[in-house]
Amino acid sequence: MARIARFKITGAEAWYHVHSHISGHRGSFPLSEKAVTRRLVGLIEHFTSIYFCEVAALCVMGNHYHLVVRFVAPRPVRREELEARARVMYPGKRYDMATGGWTDDDWERYRRRLFDLSEYMRNVQAGFARWYNDSFDRRGKLWADRFKSVVLGDMQAVLDCMLYVDLNPVRAGLVERPEEWSG
């Protein structure tokens, strides 16, 4: 059975609440280790610097994370800027290997990709899963399911969701105030 297509806003600015859970047994909290949290946050920051988006709220819990992210409206992008972003995505020799034979159509596909939530999340989640499995001598699926996302329709929804994300560790009884949470 085919998956249901993810609902995304196209052609305009869009805010999303994104969350994803780690697979595994109850009581397993691999994201609670500081180095693991740092790596996930680092990958989110890295890909945010490449894609046309910004993170407004982020909370990493023991077995899942929440993200409030804004994607800017798609727009034309100069080739120089696309190349600069591609050099960050494909550092060193990987840049020439990845983009060496790209045509104008390939660069256009890359431009569209940089405005796409699913592509952004694919990079974040696949990059993190590869790192985690390599670091902990693990094989197989890391994420329980596809990431979940909800379109936040107006600024009140964005603010409410940011509060929800920031208060997640408080609701879980892990801290008394959100600023005490390190994830």
N, C-alpha and C positions, 0 to 999 in steps of 0.2 A: 504494500500500500504506500502510495506517495505521501511525503510529508506535506502538511499545509504550509503554504508560503507565508513567510513572516510579513506582518504589516509594517511598512515603513513609509515615511513621508518622502516624496520625491519632488524635486524642484523648488523646495523651500527650506528655511531653517526648521530644525526639529530637535526637540528635547526628548530624551528617553530615560526611563528607569530600567536598568539592566541588572540582572542577578544570575548567579550560577552556583551550583552546588557540586562538591566533590563526591565521587562515588565511594562506596565503602560502607563498612558496618557502622551501626549506631555507636556513638561514643568515640569515633575516630575524628580527630581534629587536626589534620596535618597543616592547615593554614595558620595555626596558632604559634608555630615556631617562628621566632623573629627573622631568621635568615630567609625562610620561605615567604613570609609576608613581604619582606623587603624586595625579594625577587619579583613577586607578582606586582607590587606597586611600581617597581622600576620598569617592568615591561609595559604597564599601562601608561606611565609617563613617556616612555620611549615612543610608543606608537601614537600617542596623542601629539607628539612633536612632528610626526610625519603626516598624519591625517588632518583634515580640516575640521577639527573638533576641539572641544575643551571640556575638562572634567569639572563639575561643580560640587560634587560630593562623592566620597568613596569611603567605604567601611569594609574591612576584611575581618571576618569572623573566623572561627575555628574550622568550619567545613563549608563556608560559602562566602560570597562577597556581593556587595551592592555598589552600584555606580550610577550617578546621575550625570549624563553627558549631553552636550549640545553639539549638533552638527550644523555647520553653516550651510546656507543655500548654495547649491552647486553653481559654479561660475567658471568662465574661461580662466585658464592658468597658463602663464608664459612657459615655454619649454625650459628655460633656465631654472625656473622654480621647481618644475617637475623633476628635472635632473638633480637638483640639490636635495629634494626629498628622497629620490631614489638612492642617492649616495648614502643617506642615513639608513634607509631600509636595507640596502645591500652594501655593507661596508667593504672597503679594500678591493681585493680582486673579484669579489662576488658581483660588484657593480658591472664590470665589463662582461662577465659571464651571463648575468641576468638581462642586461639591456643592450648588449653589443649589436644584436641583429634586429632591434626594435624598429618597426616602421612607424609612420605617422598614426596609423590605426592603433598600433600597440600603445603608443604614448597616450592616445585618447582613452583607451580602455583603462590605463593606469590612472589618468586624471579622474575618470568616473569612480574608480575604486576608492580614491582618497576621500570621497564624500559619502561612503557607504558604511553603515553601522555593521552589517554582517561581515564585511571584509576586515574591518577594524577588530572585531571580536574574534574572528578566525585567527588573525595574527597574534593577538594577546593570548588566547586560550591554547592554541597549538604550540606557541613558543614556550609558554609556561609548562605545559604537559611534557614537552620534550626535555626541558631542563629538569623538571621534577623526577621524571622516570630515570634519566641519566644519573642524577645526583643521589637517588635513593635505590639504585639498582633494581628498578621496578619495570614491569612491562604492562602493556594493556591500557585500557581506557581510564583516564583520570577523572574526567567530568561526567557527572551522573547522566545528564541529558544535554540537549542543546541549551544554549543560554536563553533565558527568558527576557523579554523586553516589553515595555509598555510605553506607548506614546503619551507624553505629558502635554495636554492640549492647550494650556495657558499658564501664565506666570504663577497663578495661585497653586496650580497643580505641581509646578516645579518646586515652589517653596515648601509645600506640604510634603512632597517626596524627599526633599533635602532634609527636612526635620525627621521624617521616618528613618532615613538612612543614618543620620547622626545619632538618633536615639536607639538604634538597634542594640548596642551593647548594654544600654541602661535597661531596656525591656527584658533582656536576657539575664539580668541580675549580675552582670560581670563588673559593672562600675556604677557609681552613684550619679556621676555627671559625665556627659559625652566627652568633654575635653580630657578626661582621665584615660580614655581608651587610646591605645597606641596603634591599633590596627586601622 
